[in-house]
């Protein structure tokens, strides 16, 4: 392994590297602490939280597909207050000494839930909040906040007013217009953007002759979505003046470097953690080796270079 320096600056934090564990695929980080070399990990985006917690979806939750993984977890989580009292101290004890940033991922089903959850997390020791706007708005017939730019901007404005932590907004690929969505959440107060969340897909169980998932549709992640995610990150970088964190199908050092060259400030690694729980180590090493072989000393030298 080479000795290149992958330190990355994000919203005032100096991260060990641009590599983050993506929400929903990395637990709260402590589950991976004995497998991942923590000095190679920039941040952990914890399991998605809702204000009151919820059990998640019934029926099948995971389904493998070529070059991908489908999931219908339904945001099972213990709730914001439980996280602050139980999971967060464990993250503090195991991740903080290694310089790994702690990011809380927050979802909600109404603006009031988002607002109250953000206020509680702002009073905690988390470093940043990642706002998941891919949740259904129960007051508007179940349409997810992340589809229409104005609905997204409205919830971001509410959260921004209640949030004193750096705020990163995680976008859905279902957005009607990615550049317009990015501009809307930036204007509403987002400090950074992360994208993309899972793509909607469908699977049929031939033996049962019915859809695999109770909700029929489920989220697709993994290498299959990487070119699509990279396109959206490219669009986001060109639309806003705030940092963009890219994710979607990253499984190798070369994958991560593509996102950096497209302009991403940092990247999140998701489904690949299920294939290899130590994949963060390998991605870091592959990035460092490529940099050494190509005479690149800092990621800043190549960030956005593909844009010309």
SULQUINOR-V200968 format. One record per pair of residues at least 12 apart in sequence whose C-alpha atoms are under 10 Angstrom apart, sorted by the first residue. I is the first residue (numbers start at 1). J is the second residue. If there is no record, write none. Layout:
i=I j=J
i=I j=J
This chain:
i=1 j=282
i=1 j=284
i=1 j=285
i=1 j=286
i=1 j=287
i=1 j=288
i=1 j=289
i=1 j=292
i=2 j=285
i=2 j=286
i=2 j=287
i=2 j=288
i=2 j=289
i=2 j=290
i=2 j=291
i=2 j=292
i=2 j=293
i=3 j=285
i=3 j=288
i=3 j=289
i=3 j=291
i=3 j=292
i=3 j=297
i=4 j=284
i=4 j=285
i=4 j=287
i=4 j=288
i=4 j=289
i=4 j=290
i=4 j=291
i=4 j=292
i=4 j=295
i=4 j=296
i=4 j=297
i=4 j=298
i=4 j=299
i=5 j=17
i=5 j=288
i=5 j=291
i=5 j=292
i=5 j=296
i=5 j=297
i=5 j=298
i=5 j=299
i=6 j=18
i=6 j=19
i=6 j=40
i=6 j=42
i=6 j=284
i=6 j=285
i=6 j=287
i=6 j=288
i=6 j=291
i=6 j=297
i=6 j=298
i=6 j=299
i=6 j=300
i=7 j=19
i=7 j=39
i=7 j=40
i=7 j=41
i=7 j=42
i=7 j=298
i=7 j=299
i=7 j=300
i=8 j=42
i=8 j=265
i=8 j=266
i=8 j=298
i=8 j=299
i=8 j=300
i=9 j=42
i=9 j=243
i=9 j=265
i=9 j=266
i=9 j=300
i=10 j=42
i=10 j=166
i=10 j=191
i=10 j=192
i=10 j=243
i=10 j=244
i=10 j=245
i=10 j=265
i=10 j=266
i=11 j=127
i=11 j=128
i=11 j=166
i=11 j=167
i=11 j=168
i=11 j=191
i=11 j=192
i=11 j=242
i=11 j=243
i=12 j=166
i=13 j=42
i=13 j=99
i=13 j=101
i=13 j=127
i=13 j=128
i=14 j=42
i=14 j=99
i=14 j=100
i=14 j=101
i=15 j=39
i=15 j=40
i=15 j=41
i=15 j=42
i=15 j=43
i=15 j=99
i=15 j=100
i=15 j=101
i=15 j=266
i=16 j=38
i=16 j=39
i=16 j=40
i=16 j=41
i=16 j=42
i=16 j=43
i=16 j=98
i=16 j=99
i=16 j=100
i=16 j=101
i=17 j=38
i=17 j=39
i=17 j=40
i=17 j=41
i=17 j=42
i=17 j=43
i=17 j=100
i=17 j=266
i=17 j=267
i=17 j=284
i=17 j=299
i=18 j=40
i=18 j=41
i=18 j=42
i=18 j=43
i=18 j=245
i=18 j=256
i=18 j=260
i=18 j=264
i=18 j=265
i=18 j=266
i=18 j=267
i=18 j=268
i=18 j=284
i=18 j=299
i=19 j=40
i=19 j=41
i=19 j=42
i=19 j=43
i=19 j=44
i=19 j=245
i=19 j=256
i=19 j=266
i=19 j=267
i=19 j=268
i=19 j=269
i=19 j=280
i=19 j=281
i=19 j=283
i=19 j=284
i=20 j=40
i=20 j=41
i=20 j=42
i=20 j=43
i=20 j=44
i=20 j=45
i=20 j=100
i=20 j=101
i=20 j=102
i=20 j=103
i=20 j=245
i=20 j=247
i=20 j=266
i=20 j=267
i=20 j=268
i=20 j=269
i=20 j=270
i=20 j=280
i=21 j=41
i=21 j=42
i=21 j=43
i=21 j=44
i=21 j=45
i=21 j=46
i=21 j=47
i=21 j=103
i=21 j=247
i=21 j=267
i=21 j=268
i=21 j=269
i=21 j=270
i=21 j=271
i=21 j=272
i=21 j=273
i=21 j=280
i=22 j=43
i=22 j=44
i=22 j=45
i=22 j=46
i=22 j=47
i=22 j=48
i=22 j=103
i=22 j=105
i=22 j=197
i=22 j=247
i=22 j=248
i=22 j=267
i=22 j=268
i=22 j=269
i=22 j=270
i=22 j=271
i=22 j=272
i=22 j=273
i=23 j=44
i=23 j=45
i=23 j=46
i=23 j=47
i=23 j=48
i=23 j=49
i=23 j=103
i=23 j=104
i=23 j=105
i=23 j=106
i=23 j=130
i=23 j=132
i=23 j=197
i=23 j=268
i=23 j=269
i=23 j=270
i=24 j=45
i=24 j=46
i=24 j=47
i=24 j=48
i=24 j=49
i=24 j=73
i=24 j=75
i=24 j=76
i=24 j=77
i=24 j=105
i=24 j=270
i=24 j=271
i=25 j=45
i=25 j=46
i=25 j=47
i=25 j=48
i=25 j=269
i=25 j=270
i=25 j=271
i=25 j=272
i=25 j=273
i=25 j=274
i=25 j=277
i=26 j=44
i=26 j=45
i=26 j=46
i=26 j=47
i=26 j=269
i=26 j=270
i=26 j=271
i=26 j=273
i=26 j=274
i=26 j=277
i=27 j=44
i=27 j=45
i=27 j=46
i=27 j=47
i=27 j=48
i=27 j=87
i=28 j=44
i=28 j=45
i=28 j=46
i=28 j=47
i=28 j=48
i=28 j=83
i=28 j=87
i=28 j=88
i=28 j=90
i=28 j=91
i=28 j=95
i=28 j=102
i=28 j=103
i=28 j=104
i=29 j=41
i=29 j=43
i=29 j=44
i=29 j=45
i=29 j=46
i=29 j=47
i=29 j=87
i=29 j=90
i=29 j=91
i=29 j=94
i=29 j=95
i=29 j=100
i=29 j=102
i=30 j=44
i=30 j=46
i=30 j=87
i=30 j=88
i=30 j=90
i=30 j=91
i=30 j=92
i=30 j=93
i=30 j=94
i=30 j=95
i=31 j=91
i=31 j=94
i=31 j=277
i=32 j=273
i=32 j=277
i=32 j=278
i=33 j=91
i=33 j=94
i=33 j=95
i=33 j=278
i=34 j=94
i=34 j=277
i=34 j=278
i=35 j=276
i=35 j=277
i=35 j=278
i=35 j=279
i=35 j=280
i=35 j=281
i=36 j=277
i=36 j=278
i=36 j=279
i=36 j=280
i=36 j=281
i=36 j=282
i=37 j=98
i=37 j=278
i=37 j=280
i=37 j=281
i=37 j=282
i=37 j=284
i=38 j=94
i=38 j=95
i=38 j=96
i=38 j=97
i=38 j=98
i=38 j=99
i=38 j=100
i=38 j=280
i=38 j=281
i=39 j=95
i=39 j=97
i=39 j=98
i=39 j=99
i=39 j=100
i=39 j=281
i=40 j=98
i=40 j=99
i=40 j=100
i=40 j=280
i=40 j=281
i=40 j=282
i=40 j=283
i=40 j=284
i=40 j=285
i=41 j=95
i=41 j=98
i=41 j=99
i=41 j=100
i=41 j=101
i=41 j=280
i=41 j=281
i=41 j=284
i=42 j=98
i=42 j=99
i=42 j=100
i=42 j=101
i=42 j=102
i=42 j=266
i=42 j=267
i=42 j=268
i=43 j=95
i=43 j=96
i=43 j=99
i=43 j=100
i=43 j=101
i=43 j=102
i=43 j=103
i=43 j=127
i=43 j=128
i=43 j=266
i=43 j=267
i=43 j=268
i=44 j=91
i=44 j=95
i=44 j=100
i=44 j=101
i=44 j=102
i=44 j=103
i=44 j=104
i=44 j=105
i=44 j=268
i=44 j=269
i=45 j=101
i=45 j=102
i=45 j=103
i=45 j=104
i=45 j=105
i=45 j=106
i=45 j=128
i=45 j=129
i=45 j=130
i=45 j=268
i=46 j=83
i=46 j=87
i=46 j=88
i=46 j=91
i=46 j=102
i=46 j=103
i=46 j=104
i=46 j=105
i=46 j=106
i=46 j=129
i=46 j=130
i=47 j=75
i=47 j=76
i=47 j=77
i=47 j=78
i=47 j=83
i=47 j=103
i=47 j=104
i=47 j=105
i=47 j=106
i=48 j=74
i=48 j=75
i=48 j=76
i=48 j=77
i=48 j=78
i=48 j=79
i=48 j=80
i=48 j=104
i=48 j=105
i=48 j=106
i=48 j=107
i=48 j=108
i=48 j=130
i=48 j=131
i=48 j=132
i=49 j=75
i=49 j=76
i=49 j=77
i=49 j=78
i=49 j=79
i=49 j=80
i=49 j=81
i=49 j=82
i=49 j=83
i=49 j=104
i=49 j=105
i=49 j=106
i=49 j=107
i=49 j=108
i=49 j=117
i=49 j=131
i=49 j=132
i=50 j=75
i=50 j=76
i=50 j=77
i=50 j=78
i=50 j=79
i=50 j=80
i=50 j=81
i=50 j=105
i=50 j=106
i=50 j=107
i=50 j=108
i=50 j=109
i=50 j=113
i=50 j=114
i=50 j=116
i=50 j=117
i=50 j=118
i=50 j=132
i=51 j=77
i=51 j=78
i=51 j=79
i=51 j=80
i=51 j=81
i=51 j=82
i=51 j=83
i=51 j=106
i=51 j=107
i=51 j=108
i=51 j=109
i=51 j=112
i=51 j=113
i=51 j=114
i=51 j=115
i=51 j=116
i=51 j=117
i=51 j=118
i=51 j=120
i=52 j=77
i=52 j=78
i=52 j=79
i=52 j=80
i=52 j=81
i=52 j=82
i=52 j=108
i=52 j=113
i=52 j=117
i=53 j=75
i=53 j=76
i=53 j=77
i=53 j=78
i=53 j=79
i=53 j=80
i=53 j=81
i=53 j=82
i=53 j=83
i=53 j=108
i=54 j=74
i=54 j=75
i=54 j=76
i=54 j=77
i=54 j=78
i=54 j=79
i=55 j=73
i=55 j=74
i=55 j=75
i=55 j=76
i=55 j=77
i=55 j=78
i=56 j=72
i=56 j=73
i=56 j=74
i=56 j=75
i=56 j=76
i=56 j=77
i=57 j=72
i=57 j=73
i=57 j=74
i=57 j=75
i=57 j=76
i=57 j=213
i=57 j=214
i=57 j=215
i=58 j=72
i=58 j=73
i=58 j=74
i=58 j=213
i=58 j=214
i=58 j=215
i=59 j=72
i=59 j=73
i=59 j=212
i=59 j=213
i=59 j=214
i=59 j=215
i=60 j=72
i=60 j=73
i=60 j=211
i=60 j=212
i=60 j=213
i=60 j=214
i=60 j=215
i=61 j=73
i=61 j=74
i=61 j=212
i=61 j=213
i=61 j=214
i=61 j=218
i=62 j=212
i=62 j=213
i=62 j=218
i=62 j=219
i=62 j=220
i=63 j=203
i=63 j=212
i=63 j=213
i=63 j=218
i=63 j=220
i=64 j=203
i=64 j=220
i=64 j=221
i=64 j=222
i=65 j=203
i=65 j=220
i=65 j=221
i=65 j=222
i=65 j=224
i=66 j=222
i=66 j=223
i=66 j=224
i=67 j=220
i=67 j=221
i=67 j=222
i=67 j=223
i=67 j=224
i=67 j=225
i=67 j=249
i=68 j=220
i=68 j=221
i=68 j=222
i=68 j=223
i=68 j=224
i=68 j=225
i=68 j=249
i=68 j=271
i=68 j=272
i=69 j=198
i=69 j=218
i=69 j=219
i=69 j=220
i=69 j=221
i=69 j=222
i=69 j=223
i=69 j=224
i=69 j=271
i=69 j=272
i=69 j=274
i=70 j=198
i=70 j=199
i=70 j=200
i=70 j=201
i=70 j=202
i=70 j=203
i=70 j=213
i=70 j=217
i=70 j=218
i=70 j=219
i=70 j=220
i=70 j=221
i=70 j=222
i=70 j=271
i=71 j=198
i=71 j=200
i=71 j=201
i=71 j=213
i=71 j=217
i=71 j=218
i=71 j=219
i=71 j=220
i=71 j=221
i=72 j=213
i=72 j=214
i=72 j=215
i=72 j=216
i=72 j=217
i=72 j=218
i=72 j=219
i=72 j=220
i=73 j=218
i=73 j=219
i=74 j=135
i=74 j=215
i=74 j=218
i=75 j=107
i=75 j=108
i=75 j=135
i=79 j=106
i=79 j=117
i=80 j=104
i=80 j=105
i=80 j=106
i=80 j=116
i=80 j=117
i=80 j=118
i=80 j=120
i=80 j=121
i=81 j=117
i=81 j=120
i=81 j=121
i=81 j=124
i=83 j=104
i=83 j=121
i=84 j=104
i=84 j=120
i=84 j=121
i=84 j=123
i=84 j=124
i=84 j=125
i=84 j=126
i=85 j=124
i=88 j=102
i=88 j=104
i=88 j=124
i=88 j=125
i=88 j=126
i=89 j=125
i=91 j=126
i=92 j=125
i=92 j=126
i=100 j=127
i=101 j=126
i=101 j=127
i=101 j=128
i=102 j=125
i=102 j=126
i=102 j=127
i=102 j=128
i=102 j=129
i=103 j=125
i=103 j=126
i=103 j=127
i=103 j=128
i=103 j=129
i=103 j=130
i=103 j=166
i=103 j=167
i=103 j=168
i=104 j=118
i=104 j=121
i=104 j=122
i=104 j=125
i=104 j=126
i=104 j=127
i=104 j=128
i=104 j=129
i=104 j=130
i=104 j=131
i=104 j=167
i=104 j=168
i=105 j=118
i=105 j=121
i=105 j=128
i=105 j=129
i=105 j=130
i=105 j=131
i=105 j=132
i=105 j=168
i=105 j=169
i=105 j=170
i=106 j=118
i=106 j=121
i=106 j=129
i=106 j=130
i=106 j=131
i=106 j=132
i=106 j=133
i=106 j=135
i=106 j=169
i=106 j=170
i=107 j=130
i=107 j=131
i=107 j=132
i=107 j=133
i=107 j=134
i=107 j=135
i=107 j=136
i=107 j=170
i=108 j=131
i=108 j=132
i=108 j=133
i=108 j=134
i=108 j=135
i=108 j=136
i=108 j=137
i=108 j=138
i=108 j=145
i=108 j=155
i=109 j=133
i=109 j=134
i=109 j=135
i=109 j=136
i=109 j=137
i=109 j=138
i=109 j=139
i=109 j=140
i=109 j=142
i=109 j=144
i=109 j=145
i=110 j=135
i=110 j=136
i=110 j=137
i=110 j=138
i=110 j=139
i=110 j=140
i=110 j=145
i=110 j=155
i=111 j=137
i=111 j=138
i=111 j=139
i=111 j=145
i=111 j=151
i=111 j=154
i=111 j=155
i=111 j=156
i=111 j=157
i=111 j=158
i=111 j=159
i=112 j=155
i=112 j=158
i=112 j=159
i=113 j=159
i=114 j=131
i=114 j=132
i=114 j=133
i=114 j=155
i=114 j=156
i=114 j=158
i=114 j=159
i=114 j=162
i=115 j=155
i=115 j=156
i=115 j=157
i=115 j=158
i=115 j=159
i=115 j=160
i=115 j=161
i=115 j=162
i=115 j=163
i=116 j=158
i=116 j=159
i=116 j=162
i=116 j=163
i=117 j=159
i=117 j=162
i=117 j=163
i=118 j=130
i=118 j=131
i=118 j=158
i=118 j=159
i=118 j=160
i=118 j=161
i=118 j=162
i=118 j=163
i=118 j=164
i=118 j=165
i=118 j=167
i=119 j=159
i=119 j=160
i=119 j=161
i=119 j=162
i=119 j=163
i=119 j=164
i=119 j=165
i=120 j=162
i=120 j=163
i=121 j=162
i=121 j=163
i=121 j=164
i=121 j=165
i=122 j=162
i=122 j=163
i=122 j=164
i=122 j=165
i=122 j=166
i=123 j=163
i=123 j=164
i=123 j=165
i=124 j=165
i=125 j=165
i=126 j=165
i=126 j=166
i=127 j=165
i=127 j=166
i=127 j=167
i=128 j=163
i=128 j=164
i=128 j=165
i=128 j=166
i=128 j=167
i=128 j=168
i=128 j=191
i=129 j=163
i=129 j=164
i=129 j=165
i=129 j=166
i=129 j=167
i=129 j=168
i=129 j=169
i=129 j=170
i=130 j=165
i=130 j=166
i=130 j=167
i=130 j=168
i=130 j=169
i=130 j=170
i=130 j=190
i=130 j=192
i=130 j=193
i=130 j=194
i=131 j=155
i=131 j=156
i=131 j=159
i=131 j=167
i=131 j=168
i=131 j=169
i=131 j=170
i=131 j=171
i=131 j=190
i=131 j=193
i=131 j=194
i=132 j=145
i=132 j=146
i=132 j=168
i=132 j=169
i=132 j=170
i=132 j=171
i=132 j=172
i=132 j=194
i=132 j=197
i=133 j=145
i=133 j=146
i=133 j=147
i=133 j=151
i=133 j=152
i=133 j=153
i=133 j=155
i=133 j=156
i=133 j=169
i=133 j=170
i=133 j=171
i=133 j=172
i=133 j=197
i=134 j=146
i=134 j=147
i=134 j=152
i=134 j=170
i=134 j=171
i=134 j=172
i=134 j=173
i=134 j=174
i=134 j=175
i=134 j=197
i=134 j=198
i=135 j=147
i=135 j=172
i=137 j=151
i=144 j=172
i=144 j=174
i=144 j=175
i=145 j=171
i=145 j=172
i=145 j=175
i=146 j=169
i=146 j=170
i=146 j=171
i=146 j=172
i=146 j=173
i=146 j=174
i=146 j=175
i=146 j=176
i=146 j=178
i=146 j=181
i=147 j=171
i=147 j=172
i=147 j=173
i=147 j=174
i=147 j=175
i=147 j=176
i=147 j=177
i=147 j=178
i=147 j=181
i=148 j=174
i=148 j=175
i=148 j=176
i=148 j=177
i=148 j=178
i=148 j=180
i=148 j=181
i=148 j=184
i=149 j=175
i=149 j=176
i=149 j=177
i=149 j=178
i=149 j=179
i=149 j=180
i=149 j=181
i=149 j=182
i=149 j=183
i=149 j=184
i=149 j=185
i=150 j=180
i=150 j=181
i=150 j=184
i=150 j=185
i=150 j=188
i=151 j=181
i=151 j=184
i=151 j=185
i=152 j=169
i=152 j=171
i=152 j=175
i=152 j=181
i=152 j=182
i=152 j=184
i=152 j=185
i=152 j=188
i=153 j=181
i=153 j=182
i=153 j=183
i=153 j=184
i=153 j=185
i=153 j=186
i=153 j=187
i=153 j=188
i=153 j=189
i=153 j=190
i=154 j=184
i=154 j=185
i=154 j=188
i=155 j=185
i=155 j=188
i=156 j=168
i=156 j=169
i=156 j=184
i=156 j=185
i=156 j=186
i=156 j=187
i=156 j=188
i=156 j=189
i=156 j=190
i=157 j=185
i=157 j=186
i=157 j=187
i=157 j=188
i=157 j=189
i=157 j=190
i=158 j=188
i=158 j=189
i=159 j=188
i=159 j=189
i=159 j=190
i=160 j=188
i=160 j=189
i=160 j=190
i=160 j=191
i=161 j=188
i=161 j=189
i=165 j=191
i=166 j=189
i=166 j=190
i=166 j=191
i=166 j=192
i=167 j=189
i=167 j=190
i=167 j=191
i=167 j=192
i=167 j=193
i=168 j=185
i=168 j=186
i=168 j=189
i=168 j=190
i=168 j=191
i=168 j=192
i=168 j=193
i=168 j=194
i=168 j=242
i=168 j=243
i=168 j=244
i=168 j=245
i=169 j=182
i=169 j=185
i=169 j=186
i=169 j=189
i=169 j=190
i=169 j=191
i=169 j=192
i=169 j=193
i=169 j=194
i=169 j=195
i=169 j=244
i=169 j=245
i=170 j=182
i=170 j=185
i=170 j=190
i=170 j=192
i=170 j=193
i=170 j=194
i=170 j=195
i=170 j=196
i=170 j=197
i=170 j=244
i=170 j=245
i=170 j=246
i=171 j=185
i=171 j=193
i=171 j=194
i=171 j=195
i=171 j=196
i=171 j=197
i=171 j=198
i=171 j=232
i=172 j=194
i=172 j=195
i=172 j=196
i=172 j=197
i=172 j=198
i=172 j=199
i=172 j=200
i=173 j=195
i=173 j=196
i=173 j=197
i=173 j=198
i=173 j=199
i=173 j=200
i=173 j=228
i=173 j=229
i=173 j=232
i=174 j=196
i=174 j=197
i=174 j=198
i=174 j=199
i=174 j=200
i=177 j=235
i=178 j=195
i=178 j=232
i=178 j=233
i=178 j=235
i=178 j=236
i=178 j=239
i=179 j=232
i=179 j=233
i=179 j=234
i=179 j=235
i=179 j=236
i=179 j=237
i=179 j=238
i=179 j=239
i=179 j=240
i=180 j=235
i=180 j=236
i=180 j=239
i=180 j=240
i=181 j=236
i=181 j=239
i=182 j=194
i=182 j=195
i=182 j=235
i=182 j=236
i=182 j=237
i=182 j=238
i=182 j=239
i=182 j=240
i=182 j=241
i=182 j=242
i=182 j=244
i=183 j=236
i=183 j=239
i=183 j=240
i=183 j=241
i=183 j=242
i=184 j=240
i=185 j=240
i=186 j=239
i=186 j=240
i=186 j=241
i=186 j=242
i=187 j=240
i=190 j=242
i=190 j=243
i=191 j=241
i=191 j=242
i=191 j=243
i=191 j=244
i=192 j=240
i=192 j=241
i=192 j=242
i=192 j=243
i=192 j=244
i=192 j=245
i=192 j=265
i=193 j=233
i=193 j=236
i=193 j=237
i=193 j=240
i=193 j=242
i=193 j=243
i=193 j=244
i=193 j=245
i=193 j=246
i=193 j=264
i=194 j=233
i=194 j=236
i=194 j=243
i=194 j=244
i=194 j=245
i=194 j=246
i=194 j=247
i=194 j=264
i=194 j=265
i=194 j=266
i=194 j=267
i=194 j=268
i=195 j=229
i=195 j=230
i=195 j=232
i=195 j=233
i=195 j=236
i=195 j=244
i=195 j=245
i=195 j=246
i=195 j=247
i=195 j=248
i=195 j=264
i=195 j=267
i=195 j=268
i=196 j=221
i=196 j=225
i=196 j=226
i=196 j=228
i=196 j=229
i=196 j=230
i=196 j=231
i=196 j=232
i=196 j=233
i=196 j=245
i=196 j=246
i=196 j=247
i=196 j=248
i=196 j=249
i=196 j=268
i=197 j=219
i=197 j=220
i=197 j=221
i=197 j=229
i=197 j=246
i=197 j=247
i=197 j=248
i=198 j=218
i=198 j=219
i=198 j=220
i=198 j=221
i=198 j=222
i=198 j=225
i=198 j=229
i=198 j=247
i=198 j=248
i=198 j=249
i=199 j=217
i=199 j=218
i=199 j=219
i=199 j=220
i=199 j=221
i=199 j=225
i=199 j=228
i=199 j=229
i=199 j=248
i=200 j=216
i=200 j=217
i=200 j=218
i=200 j=219
i=200 j=220
i=200 j=221
i=201 j=216
i=201 j=217
i=201 j=218
i=201 j=219
i=201 j=220
i=201 j=221
i=202 j=215
i=202 j=216
i=202 j=217
i=202 j=218
i=202 j=219
i=202 j=220
i=203 j=216
i=203 j=217
i=203 j=218
i=204 j=216
i=220 j=248
i=220 j=249
i=220 j=271
i=221 j=247
i=221 j=248
i=221 j=249
i=221 j=250
i=221 j=270
i=221 j=271
i=221 j=272
i=222 j=247
i=222 j=248
i=222 j=249
i=222 j=250
i=222 j=251
i=222 j=269
i=222 j=270
i=222 j=271
i=222 j=272
i=222 j=274
i=222 j=275
i=223 j=248
i=223 j=249
i=223 j=250
i=223 j=251
i=223 j=252
i=223 j=255
i=223 j=271
i=223 j=272
i=224 j=248
i=224 j=249
i=224 j=250
i=225 j=247
i=225 j=248
i=225 j=249
i=225 j=250
i=226 j=246
i=226 j=247
i=226 j=248
i=226 j=249
i=226 j=250
i=226 j=251
i=226 j=255
i=226 j=259
i=227 j=248
i=227 j=249
i=227 j=250
i=227 j=255
i=227 j=258
i=228 j=248
i=228 j=249
i=229 j=246
i=229 j=247
i=229 j=248
i=229 j=249
i=229 j=250
i=229 j=259
i=230 j=246
i=230 j=247
i=230 j=248
i=230 j=249
i=230 j=250
i=230 j=255
i=230 j=258
i=230 j=259
i=230 j=260
i=230 j=262
i=230 j=264
i=231 j=259
i=231 j=262
i=232 j=246
i=232 j=247
i=232 j=248
i=233 j=245
i=233 j=246
i=233 j=247
i=233 j=248
i=233 j=259
i=233 j=260
i=233 j=262
i=233 j=263
i=233 j=264
i=234 j=246
i=234 j=259
i=234 j=260
i=234 j=261
i=234 j=262
i=234 j=263
i=234 j=264
i=234 j=304
i=234 j=306
i=234 j=307
i=235 j=262
i=235 j=263
i=236 j=262
i=236 j=263
i=236 j=264
i=237 j=262
i=237 j=263
i=237 j=264
i=237 j=265
i=237 j=304
i=237 j=307
i=238 j=262
i=238 j=263
i=238 j=307
i=242 j=265
i=243 j=263
i=243 j=264
i=243 j=265
i=243 j=266
i=244 j=259
i=244 j=260
i=244 j=263
i=244 j=264
i=244 j=265
i=244 j=266
i=244 j=267
i=245 j=259
i=245 j=260
i=245 j=263
i=245 j=264
i=245 j=265
i=245 j=266
i=245 j=267
i=245 j=268
i=246 j=258
i=246 j=259
i=246 j=260
i=246 j=262
i=246 j=263
i=246 j=264
i=246 j=265
i=246 j=266
i=246 j=267
i=246 j=268
i=246 j=269
i=247 j=259
i=247 j=264
i=247 j=266
i=247 j=267
i=247 j=268
i=247 j=269
i=247 j=270
i=248 j=267
i=248 j=268
i=248 j=269
i=248 j=270
i=248 j=271
i=248 j=272
i=249 j=268
i=249 j=269
i=249 j=270
i=249 j=271
i=249 j=272
i=250 j=267
i=250 j=268
i=250 j=269
i=250 j=270
i=250 j=271
i=250 j=272
i=250 j=273
i=250 j=283
i=251 j=269
i=251 j=270
i=251 j=271
i=251 j=272
i=251 j=273
i=251 j=275
i=251 j=276
i=251 j=279
i=251 j=280
i=251 j=282
i=251 j=283
i=252 j=269
i=252 j=272
i=252 j=279
i=252 j=280
i=252 j=282
i=252 j=283
i=252 j=284
i=252 j=285
i=252 j=286
i=252 j=287
i=253 j=279
i=253 j=280
i=253 j=281
i=253 j=282
i=253 j=283
i=253 j=284
i=253 j=285
i=253 j=286
i=253 j=287
i=253 j=288
i=253 j=289
i=253 j=290
i=254 j=283
i=254 j=286
i=254 j=287
i=254 j=290
i=255 j=267
i=255 j=283
i=255 j=286
i=255 j=287
i=256 j=268
i=256 j=269
i=256 j=283
i=256 j=284
i=256 j=286
i=256 j=287
i=257 j=283
i=257 j=286
i=257 j=287
i=257 j=290
i=257 j=291
i=257 j=299
i=257 j=302
i=257 j=303
i=258 j=302
i=258 j=303
i=258 j=304
i=258 j=305
i=258 j=306
i=259 j=303
i=259 j=304
i=259 j=306
i=260 j=299
i=260 j=300
i=260 j=302
i=260 j=303
i=260 j=304
i=260 j=305
i=260 j=306
i=261 j=299
i=261 j=300
i=261 j=301
i=261 j=302
i=261 j=303
i=261 j=304
i=261 j=305
i=261 j=306
i=261 j=307
i=261 j=308
i=262 j=302
i=262 j=303
i=262 j=304
i=262 j=305
i=262 j=306
i=262 j=307
i=262 j=308
i=263 j=300
i=263 j=302
i=263 j=303
i=263 j=304
i=263 j=305
i=263 j=306
i=263 j=307
i=264 j=303
i=264 j=304
i=265 j=299
i=265 j=300
i=265 j=303
i=265 j=304
i=266 j=299
i=266 j=303
i=268 j=280
i=269 j=283
i=287 j=299
